[in-house]
Amino acid sequence: MRKRFTLSSVLKSLVNFKRKADDRHNVLPLVEYTCKPLLVYALGIKTNHMEYVLELDVELALPNGHKVKPCLLQYDVECPYRICDAAFMTHEQIQAEVAKWEQMNERGYKKYHMIAANVLVRNLRILHDHNILHNAISEQNYTWALELLDFELACSPAHPYTSEDDMRHLKNLFPREIIQTYVVINYIAGVLREEIDFADVDALFADYGFDLKQYEVKIDRNRMVGK
């Protein structure tokens, strides 16, 4: 059975966290890595539940000269396979995961990629309505249970960016997630070998208040064929 976490249980685990005096710096990463998914889960988005974060007592030198201590993350997920892992899964494994999507088929879609699309676009709407930027939406960060993972780069009113450079790009990062979500939907349709009707996907985004017209690229097709 999947282990359930609440914010109170996380804070309680921190109080009871057994550590040596020189390991107390591990508490802050545990709070940061655990609370972000918990807050998102509370909004109705399926995500991973962090169990613990262990900061290793070793420094790694980055190319820019900065030194960091790596962290080992242990978290719980419903499905261990990410969308990008399709090449390493059997057809039966993929079909078993996809069959579970019927429980989320609120709109009665006949194509599975549209069931997934509704979940992904709804997730994006919830995130943006709460001023949460995931900042890493891709087929690598969604599982076949449609769980959104890896919030290490995310920001929110409770966990804002602090650098001027991040803040400068923030306004452009939110609309970029619309395209990133669309790419994941297209990827799923390709894996499932379902013909995608882009008009249906566009309409779904519009239903959730996302305007895709700003991303239209006008192409002179006659010029492309040399007419």
JOKA-V610099 format. One record per residue. PSI is psi in whole degrees, 0 to 359 (* if undefined). OMEGA is omega in degrees with one decimal (999 if undefined). NEAR is the number of other ideal C-beta (glycine too) atoms within 8 Angstrom. Layout:
psi omega near
PSI OMEGA NEAR
PSI OMEGA NEAR
This chain:
psi omega near
140 -178.0 2
135 -179.2 6
131 -178.2 7
139 179.2 5
144 170.6 10
164 -179.1 7
322 -180.0 9
323 -179.6 6
327 177.8 8
314 -179.6 13
324 178.2 8
320 179.4 8
330 178.0 8
320 179.9 10
322 -178.2 6
6 -175.1 6
116 -179.6 8
124 -177.5 3
158 173.4 8
164 -177.4 4
324 -177.7 5
3 178.2 4
9 -175.2 7
339 178.4 7
349 179.2 7
342 -175.1 11
318 -177.8 10
313 175.6 7
324 179.9 11
317 178.5 13
313 -175.7 10
312 -176.5 9
334 -177.3 13
320 -172.7 12
325 -178.9 12
306 177.4 12
325 -179.6 14
317 -179.7 14
321 178.7 11
318 178.6 13
324 180.0 12
339 178.7 7
355 177.8 9
15 179.1 5
128 178.3 10
129 -179.7 8
178 179.2 11
158 176.3 10
114 -179.3 14
132 178.9 14
315 173.0 7
160 175.3 6
127 179.9 13
115 177.0 8
124 -178.5 10
142 -178.6 8
61 178.1 4
142 -178.0 6
136 175.9 6
136 179.8 8
125 177.5 6
161 179.9 8
332 -179.0 3
3 177.3 4
346 179.2 6
148 177.8 6
134 -179.3 8
158 173.9 7
122 -178.4 10
154 178.7 8
140 172.2 10
127 -177.7 7
136 174.7 7
116 179.3 8
163 -174.5 9
132 177.6 7
157 177.5 11
321 179.7 7
128 -178.1 9
351 -177.4 4
132 173.9 12
162 -178.9 11
322 -178.1 14
352 179.2 8
7 -174.6 9
324 -178.5 9
340 -178.0 4
7 179.9 5
153 174.4 10
162 177.7 5
323 -178.9 6
323 178.9 6
317 179.4 9
315 -179.0 13
325 179.2 8
320 178.7 8
317 -177.6 12
325 -179.9 10
332 179.7 7
342 -178.5 8
340 179.5 13
331 179.0 7
343 -179.7 5
8 -175.1 9
72 -175.8 9
333 -174.5 5
3 177.1 7
34 178.8 5
146 177.5 9
338 179.0 4
135 -175.2 8
327 -178.6 11
336 177.0 12
329 173.7 13
314 177.9 14
319 -179.3 12
317 -179.7 12
320 178.8 13
314 -176.2 11
318 -179.5 13
322 176.0 14
318 177.1 9
315 -178.7 10
321 178.5 14
316 179.9 11
314 -179.8 11
309 -175.3 14
327 176.9 10
335 178.9 6
17 177.9 9
38 177.2 7
126 176.3 10
119 177.8 12
315 174.5 12
19 176.1 9
37 -179.5 9
123 179.6 12
174 176.8 10
347 177.0 11
341 -175.1 7
15 169.1 11
134 176.2 14
172 177.3 13
356 169.4 12
8 -179.6 10
39 174.2 12
132 177.6 12
122 -173.6 12
175 167.9 11
82 179.6 7
20 -177.6 10
328 -178.5 6
3 -175.0 8
159 172.2 12
155 -179.2 11
172 175.8 12
328 179.5 6
334 -179.9 6
70 -176.0 9
160 171.0 7
152 -177.8 7
337 -177.9 4
148 179.3 6
324 -178.6 5
317 178.3 6
317 -179.4 10
327 -179.6 8
326 -177.5 6
353 -171.3 8
316 -176.1 11
336 178.9 5
343 -177.4 7
328 179.8 10
307 179.1 9
335 178.2 8
331 -178.8 8
339 175.1 15
312 179.1 12
320 -179.8 9
320 177.9 10
319 178.3 12
320 179.9 10
319 179.3 10
318 178.3 14
315 178.9 15
323 178.8 9
316 179.5 11
316 178.7 14
321 178.8 12
317 179.6 7
319 -177.9 9
356 -179.8 10
42 176.4 4
136 177.8 8
126 -176.5 4
132 175.2 10
105 -174.1 6
334 177.0 6
322 177.9 6
319 179.6 9
317 178.1 13
318 -179.6 9
324 178.8 8
315 177.1 12
318 -180.0 12
323 179.0 10
328 -179.8 6
9 173.7 10
17 177.6 6
124 -178.4 10
109 -179.0 6
352 -177.3 10
332 -179.9 5
347 -179.5 6
3 -179.7 7
139 177.3 6
116 -179.0 4
126 -176.8 4
130 174.7 5
95 -175.1 6
328 176.6 6
322 179.0 6
326 -178.8 7
327 -178.6 7
6 174.2 6
23 179.6 4
* 999 4
